[in-house]
Amino acid sequence: MSESRLRLPGKSSLFWKLAFLLVGFCLLMIWLSWSWGRYVQLQNAYLSQDAREVITGYAAEAEQAWESGHSAGVDAWLETMRQREAGWVGVIGADLQSLATLPLTDEQNHRLTFLRGLDWPTSQRSVLVPWLKVPFPKDASQGSLVIELPERFTPGEYLWLWQLLTNGLIPALLTLLFCVGLYRLLIVPLNQLREQANALRADELSNHLPLHLTRRQDELGELGRAFDHMTRRLQSTVAVQQQLLRDLSHELRTPLSRLRVACETEQELAQLRQRLSREVDGMQRLVDDTLQLAWLDTERERLPLEDIQVVALWEILAENACFESGWLPSRLSSDLDADCWVRGHLNTLAQALENLLRNAIRHSPVDGGVHLGGRQEGDQWFFWLDDQGGGVAEQDLQRIFAPFTRLDGSRPGDGGFGLGLSIARHSLLAQGGDMWAENNGQGLRVNMRLSARQG
């Protein structure tokens, strides 16, 4: 058996909530059956107060009859009792012998050994009607009344009702409460997840799960957070793609309009071909950059990483940039050494640095320069690329990484489409890095973070 199967659930796991609920329910049912059931049983085993008063009054009458006429008085009183009570009634002395003239039979003597007190509980299991012994109220040494408990005084008249309440209604109510607890614990959040799934199926991406579900610390809370994150991510992806389509269609209208104008005007063939080639190249670059940005935004898996020497990569990019822009190599400086190695994806990192370098050259003055610096902090490398273009407003430092953002108001396709910084940032995010911008006093500083080479 694997180690993962032997590991106990965490303290916030749904398992412990269900276990606590089930154990509490079982213990409550056991307590109800043992404690409350026993209490009800005992309360219905004793004579009522009215029955005690009546039987005690019979004992007082028997004592008065004995005092007034001894055996003859007891006989007369017993004769009246036979008309009042259907059960057997007798009066005995301290020696357990009858105080009446008629002696006790053997069966009656045998029953005298099972006499019960007035305050004793009666047994619900006994098939015989209990005989009660009640001493004379004034002088208990003279004798006692022995009476077969009248049927109307038998305790437990409403015992069946108490048993129905204890063994039926209360357990049913507790079971219902237990089911309500399970419903609130399991079914309610599952219904909310189902409603969220139905909303996604209906393309209602603005609906989100309630906070009380996503803040739970058990498995359902984790599922809710993952589901909510998926919803927000899907909403963000759809919004980005829709915005890209709108921006792309907007950016394509201008070159297409120029192409139509060029075709409708009378121009020389060579000039028309040059115009067509320039516009087609611009549209091709726009489509390629937009598709790459969309791919980087939707690609969630980390790109395969390798060890990259940043100095060697910078030299190649700087040479190409000088060839394209006509800058002298001395204007593209770097203070990095050969020990600067990072873990990254070579192609995307090269494209990110190339976009940053082209953007810095485009916004730098005629006699300006671009500088690449960096330092290592632990297992991270921090780089910064400085230009001398005057920088951007503080409120635009985040917006410059949005697609199709051009702060200088340049004409579409003239010097770029506002995708370079966005592609560069997405490229670094795809390989576990990050990118942000700040002003350095003379121009814009673009900061980068990448993982250092291991070992």
C-alpha positions in Angstrom: 0.0 0.0 0.0 1.4 3.4 -1.0 2.3 6.1 1.5 -0.5 8.4 0.2 -3.1 5.8 1.1 -1.9 5.6 4.6 -1.8 9.3 5.2 -4.7 10.6 7.4 -6.8 13.5 6.1 -5.9 17.0 7.3 -7.6 18.7 10.3 -9.8 20.7 8.0 -10.8 17.8 5.9 -14.5 17.0 5.2 -13.8 13.6 6.7 -13.5 14.9 10.2 -16.7 17.0 9.9 -18.7 14.0 8.7 -17.1 11.8 11.4 -17.9 14.4 14.1 -21.5 14.7 12.9 -22.0 11.0 12.7 -20.4 10.1 16.0 -22.3 12.9 17.7 -25.6 11.6 16.3 -24.9 8.0 17.4 -23.8 9.1 20.9 -26.9 11.2 21.2 -29.2 8.4 20.2 -27.4 6.0 22.7 -27.8 8.6 25.4 -31.5 9.1 24.6 -32.1 5.4 24.6 -30.2 4.7 27.8 -30.7 7.8 30.0 -33.9 9.4 28.9 -35.6 6.1 28.3 -34.6 4.8 31.7 -35.8 8.0 33.3 -39.2 7.7 31.6 -39.4 4.1 32.6 -38.8 4.8 36.3 -41.1 7.8 36.4 -43.9 5.5 35.2 -43.1 2.8 37.7 -44.2 4.7 40.9 -47.7 5.2 42.2 -49.3 8.6 41.7 -49.8 11.0 44.6 -53.6 10.5 44.5 -53.2 6.7 44.7 -50.8 7.0 47.7 -53.3 9.3 49.5 -56.2 6.9 48.9 -54.2 3.8 50.0 -52.8 5.6 53.1 -56.4 6.6 54.0 -57.4 2.9 53.8 -54.5 2.1 56.2 -55.8 4.8 58.6 -59.3 3.4 58.4 -57.9 -0.1 59.1 -56.1 1.2 62.2 -59.1 2.9 63.5 -61.2 -0.3 63.0 -58.6 -2.3 65.0 -58.5 0.3 67.8 -62.3 0.4 68.0 -63.1 -3.3 68.0 -60.0 -5.4 67.4 -60.8 -8.4 65.2 -64.5 -7.7 65.1 -63.9 -4.2 64.0 -61.4 -5.3 61.4 -63.9 -7.9 60.0 -66.6 -5.2 59.7 -64.2 -2.8 57.9 -63.0 -5.6 55.5 -66.6 -6.3 54.6 -67.1 -2.7 53.6 -63.8 -2.8 51.7 -64.9 -5.7 49.6 -67.7 -3.5 48.3 -65.3 -0.7 47.5 -62.3 -2.5 46.0 -62.4 -5.7 43.8 -58.9 -6.9 44.9 -57.9 -8.7 48.0 -57.6 -6.6 51.2 -56.2 -7.7 54.6 -54.9 -6.4 57.9 -51.9 -8.1 59.5 -49.9 -7.7 62.7 -46.2 -7.4 63.3 -46.0 -11.2 63.2 -47.5 -11.3 59.7 -50.7 -12.9 61.0 -54.2 -11.8 60.2 -55.8 -9.3 62.7 -59.2 -10.4 61.5 -61.0 -13.5 62.7 -60.4 -15.4 59.5 -56.8 -16.6 59.3 -54.7 -16.3 56.1 -54.5 -19.2 53.6 -51.3 -20.7 52.5 -51.4 -18.9 49.2 -52.0 -15.6 51.0 -49.1 -16.4 53.4 -46.9 -17.1 50.3 -47.9 -13.7 48.7 -46.9 -11.9 51.9 -43.3 -12.7 51.2 -43.6 -10.5 48.0 -45.1 -7.4 49.6 -44.0 -4.1 48.3 -43.8 -0.7 49.9 -46.0 2.2 49.0 -43.0 4.1 47.6 -41.5 1.2 45.7 -41.4 1.1 41.9 -43.7 -1.4 40.3 -42.4 -3.8 37.7 -43.8 -3.6 34.2 -42.7 -7.2 33.5 -44.5 -8.9 36.4 -47.7 -10.8 35.4 -49.1 -10.7 39.0 -50.8 -7.7 40.5 -48.6 -6.4 43.3 -49.6 -6.5 46.9 -48.8 -3.4 49.0 -48.0 -3.2 52.7 -48.9 0.1 54.3 -48.1 0.4 58.1 -50.7 2.0 60.3 -50.1 5.8 60.3 -50.3 6.3 64.1 -48.6 3.2 65.4 -46.9 1.0 62.9 -46.1 -1.6 65.5 -49.8 -2.6 65.9 -50.2 -3.7 62.3 -50.3 -2.9 58.6 -52.7 -2.8 55.7 -52.1 -5.3 52.9 -54.0 -4.5 49.7 -53.9 -5.8 46.2 -53.1 -2.7 44.0 -56.4 -1.6 42.4 -56.3 -1.6 38.7 -57.1 2.1 38.4 -54.0 2.9 40.4 -51.6 0.8 38.2 -48.8 3.2 37.1 -47.7 3.6 33.5 -51.1 4.4 32.1 -49.5 6.7 29.6 -46.3 4.7 29.3 -47.0 3.8 25.7 -47.2 7.6 24.9 -43.9 8.2 26.5 -42.3 5.3 24.7 -43.7 6.5 21.4 -42.2 9.9 22.2 -38.8 8.6 23.4 -38.4 5.7 20.9 -40.2 7.2 17.9 -40.8 11.0 17.6 -37.5 12.2 19.3 -35.3 9.8 17.3 -37.1 10.8 14.1 -36.6 14.5 14.9 -32.9 14.0 15.6 -32.5 12.0 12.4 -34.2 14.8 10.5 -31.8 17.3 12.1 -28.9 15.0 11.1 -30.1 15.0 7.5 -30.4 18.7 7.6 -26.8 19.0 8.8 -25.7 16.6 6.0 -27.7 18.6 3.5 -26.1 21.9 4.5 -22.7 20.4 4.7 -22.7 18.5 1.4 -25.8 19.1 -0.8 -25.9 22.9 -0.6 -22.4 23.5 -1.8 -22.8 20.8 -4.5 -25.9 22.5 -5.7 -24.0 25.8 -5.9 -21.3 24.1 -7.9 -23.9 22.6 -10.2 -25.5 26.1 -10.7 -22.1 27.5 -11.5 -21.5 24.7 -14.1 -24.8 25.4 -15.7 -24.0 29.1 -15.8 -20.7 28.3 -17.6 -22.6 26.0 -20.0 -24.9 28.9 -20.8 -21.9 31.2 -21.4 -22.6 33.3 -18.2 -19.0 33.9 -17.3 -19.8 36.8 -14.9 -21.3 34.5 -12.2 -19.1 33.4 -9.4 -19.4 31.2 -6.3 -20.4 32.8 -3.0 -17.6 33.7 -0.6 -18.7 31.3 2.2 -18.1 28.4 -0.1 -14.7 29.5 -1.5 -13.5 30.3 2.1 -14.2 26.8 3.4 -11.0 24.9 4.4 -12.2 21.4 3.4 -12.2 19.5 0.1 -15.4 21.3 -1.0 -13.7 24.6 -0.4 -10.7 23.6 -2.4 -13.0 22.4 -5.2 -14.9 25.7 -5.0 -11.8 27.8 -5.2 -10.5 25.7 -8.1 -13.8 26.1 -9.9 -14.0 29.8 -9.2 -10.4 30.2 -10.4 -11.3 28.3 -13.6 -14.3 30.5 -14.1 -12.3 33.7 -13.6 -9.5 32.4 -15.8 -12.0 31.5 -18.6 -13.6 34.9 -18.3 -10.3 36.6 -18.5 -9.1 34.5 -21.5 -12.4 35.1 -23.4 -12.2 38.9 -22.7 -8.5 39.0 -23.8 -9.3 37.1 -27.0 -12.3 39.3 -27.8 -10.2 42.4 -27.1 -7.4 41.0 -29.4 -9.9 40.4 -32.2 -11.3 43.9 -31.8 -7.8 45.5 -31.8 -6.6 43.3 -34.6 -9.6 44.2 -36.8 -9.0 47.9 -36.0 -5.3 47.7 -36.8 -6.0 45.9 -40.1 -8.5 48.5 -41.4 -5.8 51.2 -42.0 -3.4 49.1 -44.1 -6.3 47.6 -46.0 -7.6 51.1 -46.7 -4.2 52.2 -47.9 -4.0 49.1 -50.2 -7.4 50.0 -51.7 -6.3 53.6 -52.3 -3.1 52.4 -53.8 -4.9 50.0 -56.2 -7.4 52.7 -57.2 -4.8 55.4 -57.9 -2.7 55.5 -61.0 0.8 54.6 -59.9 3.8 53.1 -61.6 4.1 49.4 -61.2 7.3 49.5 -59.3 5.9 52.0 -56.8 2.7 50.0 -56.4 4.6 46.8 -55.8 6.7 48.6 -53.1 3.6 49.9 -51.4 1.9 46.5 -51.6 5.0 44.7 -50.2 5.3 47.2 -47.3 1.7 46.9 -46.4 1.6 43.2 -46.7 4.7 42.8 -44.6 3.2 45.0 -41.9 -0.1 43.0 -41.8 1.9 39.8 -41.7 3.9 41.0 -38.8 0.8 42.2 -37.1 -1.0 38.9 -37.5 2.1 36.9 -36.4 2.6 39.0 -33.3 -1.1 38.8 -32.4 -1.2 35.0 -32.8 2.0 34.7 -30.7 0.5 36.9 -28.0 -2.7 34.8 -28.0 -0.7 31.6 -27.7 1.4 33.0 -24.8 -1.7 34.1 -23.0 -3.5 30.8 -23.3 -0.5 28.5 -22.8 -0.5 27.4 -19.2 2.2 24.8 -19.1 5.8 25.9 -18.3 8.1 26.0 -21.4 11.0 23.6 -21.4 13.9 25.4 -19.7 17.7 25.2 -20.4 20.8 27.0 -19.2 21.3 30.3 -21.1 24.3 32.6 -21.0 22.8 36.1 -21.1 26.0 37.8 -22.3 26.3 35.7 -25.4 22.6 36.2 -26.1 22.9 40.0 -25.6 25.8 40.2 -28.0 23.9 38.5 -30.8 20.8 40.7 -30.2 22.9 43.9 -30.0 24.7 43.1 -33.2 21.4 42.6 -35.0 19.9 45.7 -33.5 22.9 47.8 -34.6 22.6 46.5 -38.2 18.9 47.3 -38.3 19.1 50.7 -36.6 22.5 51.9 -37.7 23.6 52.5 -34.1 27.2 52.1 -33.1 27.9 49.1 -30.8 29.2 51.4 -28.2 25.7 52.8 -27.7 24.4 49.4 -26.5 26.4 48.7 -23.3 26.2 45.9 -20.7 28.0 45.3 -17.4 27.2 41.6 -17.3 30.0 39.0 -17.3 30.3 35.5 -18.6 29.1 34.1 -15.2 25.6 35.3 -15.8 23.6 32.1 -16.5 19.8 31.8 -16.2 17.3 29.0 -16.6 14.9 29.9 -19.4 13.5 29.1 -22.8 16.0 30.4 -25.4 13.7 31.4 -28.2 11.1 33.2 -26.1 13.8 34.9 -24.0 15.6 36.0 -27.1 12.4 37.4 -28.6 11.5 39.2 -25.3 14.9 40.9 -25.1 14.8 41.7 -28.8 11.4 43.4 -28.4 12.7 45.4 -25.4 15.8 46.4 -27.2 13.9 47.6 -30.3 11.5 49.5 -28.2 14.3 51.2 -26.2 16.1 52.1 -29.5 12.9 53.5 -31.0 12.2 55.8 -28.1 15.8 56.9 -27.3 17.1 60.2 -28.7 19.5 60.5 -31.6 22.6 60.5 -29.4 21.1 58.3 -26.7 22.2 54.9 -25.5 20.7 51.7 -24.0 22.2 49.8 -21.1 21.6 46.3 -19.8 22.5 45.6 -16.1 21.8 42.8 -13.6 22.6 41.3 -10.3 22.0 37.9 -8.7 20.0 37.5 -5.5 20.0 33.9 -4.2 18.5 31.7 -6.9 17.1 34.6 -8.9 18.7 37.0 -11.5 17.3 40.5 -11.7 18.0 42.5 -15.0 17.1 46.0 -16.0 17.2 47.6 -19.5 17.6 51.4 -19.4 16.9 53.8 -22.2 17.1 57.6 -22.4 13.7 58.3 -23.9 12.3 60.4 -21.1 10.2 57.7 -19.5 6.4 57.5 -19.3 3.8 58.8 -16.8 3.5 56.9 -13.6 -0.1 55.9 -14.3 1.0 54.3 -17.6 3.7 52.1 -16.2 1.4 49.1 -16.1 -0.7 50.0 -19.2 2.3 49.9 -21.5 2.3 46.1 -21.2 -1.3 45.9 -22.5 -1.7 44.8 -26.2 -1.9 47.6 -28.8 -0.9 50.3 -26.4 1.0 53.2 -28.1 1.6 56.1 -25.7 3.3 58.3 -28.3 0.3 58.3 -30.6 2.2 56.9 -33.5 0.4 55.9 -36.7 -0.6 52.2 -36.8 2.2 50.1 -38.2 4.6 53.0 -38.1 7.3 51.8 -35.7 5.2 49.0 -34.2 1.7 48.0 -33.2 2.0 48.2 -29.4 2.5 44.4 -29.0 6.3 44.2 -28.3 6.2 44.8 -24.5 3.1 42.7 -24.1 4.7 39.8 -25.9 7.9 40.2 -23.9 6.1 40.2 -20.6 4.1 37.1 -21.5 7.2 35.4 -22.7 8.9 35.8 -19.3 5.8 34.7 -17.4 5.6 31.6 -19.5 9.1 30.5 -18.3 8.5 31.4 -14.6 9.9 34.9 -14.7 8.3 38.4 -14.4 8.6 41.9 -16.0 7.7 45.4 -14.8 8.6 49.0 -15.6 9.7 52.1 -13.7 11.2 55.5 -14.5 15.0 55.8 -14.0 15.2 59.6 -14.2 16.5 59.8 -17.8 14.1 57.3 -19.4 12.3 54.0 -18.9 13.7 51.1 -17.0 12.2 47.7 -17.8 13.0 45.2 -15.0 13.1 41.4 -15.5 13.4 38.5 -13.1 14.5 35.0 -14.1 15.7 31.9 -12.3 19.4 31.4 -11.9 21.2 28.4 -13.3 21.2 25.5 -10.8 24.4 24.1 -9.5 
